[in-house]
Amino acid sequence: LCQFQKHFPDIDIRVSALDRIADLDDGEHDLALRYASAGELGLPAELMFEESVSPVVSPWYAESTHSGRLPPLRQPADLAAHALTE
């Protein structure tokens, strides 16, 4: 965005981070970057990148599962016994 703004200083750029889908027909938005599957959008869309998601834990959490203070984490199904956060 910084380089774009340098090359096109007369174009007004406004970035808005929303947890809802922006209405591209409202005249306020020209572009939207969305985290969604293509079928959800119902609009022309271009895939920008794929995503890989992996669970990770802190050293304390790992030790707590090994020592028995928390339920074990030996296989993917064991995640069901744990609270997941972002």
C-alpha positions as CSV (number, residue, x, y, z in Angstrom):
1,L,0.0,0.0,0.0
2,C,2.8,2.4,0.8
3,Q,4.3,2.0,-2.7
4,F,0.9,2.3,-4.3
5,Q,0.2,5.5,-2.4
6,K,3.6,6.9,-3.5
7,H,2.8,6.3,-7.2
8,F,-0.8,7.4,-6.9
9,P,-1.0,10.1,-4.3
10,D,-4.4,11.4,-5.5
11,I,-6.1,8.1,-4.8
12,D,-7.7,8.0,-1.4
13,I,-6.9,4.7,0.4
14,R,-8.8,3.7,3.5
15,V,-8.3,0.4,5.2
16,S,-11.0,-1.1,7.4
17,A,-10.7,-4.3,9.3
18,L,-14.2,-5.8,9.8
19,D,-15.5,-9.1,11.1
20,R,-18.4,-8.9,8.7
21,I,-18.6,-9.1,4.9
22,A,-18.4,-5.6,3.4
23,D,-21.1,-4.6,0.9
24,L,-19.3,-3.9,-2.3
25,D,-22.4,-2.4,-3.8
26,D,-22.7,0.4,-1.2
27,G,-20.3,2.8,-3.0
28,E,-18.0,2.9,0.0
29,H,-15.8,-0.1,-0.9
30,D,-13.9,-0.8,-4.1
31,L,-12.0,-3.9,-2.9
32,A,-12.4,-6.4,-0.2
33,L,-10.0,-9.1,1.1
34,R,-12.0,-11.9,2.6
35,Y,-11.2,-15.0,4.5
36,A,-13.8,-17.3,3.0
37,S,-14.3,-20.3,0.6
38,A,-15.2,-19.3,-2.9
39,G,-18.7,-20.8,-2.5
40,E,-19.5,-18.6,0.5
41,L,-19.0,-15.3,-1.4
42,G,-21.4,-15.6,-4.3
43,L,-19.2,-12.9,-6.1
44,P,-16.4,-13.0,-8.5
45,A,-13.3,-13.9,-6.4
46,E,-9.6,-14.5,-6.9
47,L,-7.7,-16.9,-4.6
48,M,-4.7,-15.1,-3.2
49,F,-3.1,-17.9,-1.2
50,E,-3.7,-21.3,0.5
51,E,-3.6,-21.7,4.2
52,S,-2.2,-24.4,6.5
53,V,-3.3,-24.5,10.1
54,S,-1.3,-26.3,12.8
55,P,-2.0,-26.5,16.5
56,V,0.9,-25.3,18.7
57,V,1.3,-25.2,22.5
58,S,3.6,-23.4,24.9
59,P,6.4,-25.3,26.7
60,W,4.4,-25.0,29.9
61,Y,1.3,-26.5,28.3
62,A,3.3,-29.4,26.7
63,E,4.9,-30.2,30.1
64,S,1.4,-30.1,31.7
65,T,0.1,-32.7,29.3
66,H,3.2,-34.9,29.9
67,S,3.0,-34.6,33.7
68,G,-0.8,-35.4,33.8
69,R,-1.9,-31.9,35.0
70,L,-3.8,-31.6,31.7
71,P,-5.3,-34.3,29.4
72,P,-2.7,-36.0,27.1
73,L,-1.9,-34.8,23.6
74,R,-0.6,-37.8,21.8
75,Q,-2.7,-37.8,18.7
76,P,-5.0,-35.3,16.8
77,A,-8.2,-36.7,18.4
78,D,-6.8,-35.7,21.8
79,L,-7.3,-32.0,20.9
80,A,-11.0,-32.5,21.6
81,A,-10.2,-32.5,25.4
82,H,-8.5,-29.1,25.2
83,A,-9.7,-25.6,24.8
84,L,-8.4,-24.0,21.6
85,T,-7.7,-20.3,21.4
86,E,-6.3,-18.0,18.7
